[in-house]
Each structure stands twice: as C-alpha cells, then as structure tokens.
Amino acid sequence: MSKIDELWEQARANPGTRIDLGDVVSCDLCDIDWTSSTESGGAVFQSKVLCPRCAPRFLRRVVLAREERFIRARCPPGQSFSDFIREYRRRSGSNSICIGPVVQP
C-alpha cells in the first residue's frame, strides 16, 4: 500500500479529522507518487493535483471548455513538481485531507 493510500485509510477511519499529508505528493488523476521526483511541470486545477504527465492533456480540455479560471497554479520552469505542490500547500494552508465535516477540538 502506498503512503497516500495509508493516509486516505486514516482519513476514512477517522471521519472529521484532518490528516496531514506531510511531504507526500501524488497525482489526483494517475495516482503516481511524485514525492521524490525532480521532474518539473504540472498544475493545480481547483483542488486537483495534476502531475507533469497528466497536466498537458487535462489542461488542453480545460482550455476547450473555457474553464481556465479554475487553474489555481502552474509549476514554474526549473522547479520540481513535488516542491511546487508542497510550496502551494504551505501558501494555501491545505496540506491535509479530511472526510466529512471537520470536528472542532
């Protein structure tokens, strides 16, 4: 079982609890783990993480559908996709997953 699968299992077992993703980065389309990759590219569409392999095709469809306004960020040239996603999460304050409403402590 991959690290992201383990984190989702924790979220399912603990509804309403935020589960921190740490440094784990995986594509929401292909589920490939990009945590240690140095490859550049990719984007964030709404809340979906799009890896360098999936983003080009997905974003072409976004343009055809005139939904560019939902592209939240694109990986800058020279930056690894994994670092880009971790930085994006820090800036947006969204480095966790949660199933169901958040339970306030």
PyMOL commands that set and color helices and strands:
alter all, ss='L'
color gray80, all
select helices_A, chain A and resi 3-13+55-64+68-70+81-92
alter helices_A, ss='H'
color red, helices_A
select strands_A, chain A and resi 19-20+43-45+48-50+71-74+96-97
alter strands_A, ss='S'
color yellow, strands_A
deselect
rebuild
show_as cartoon
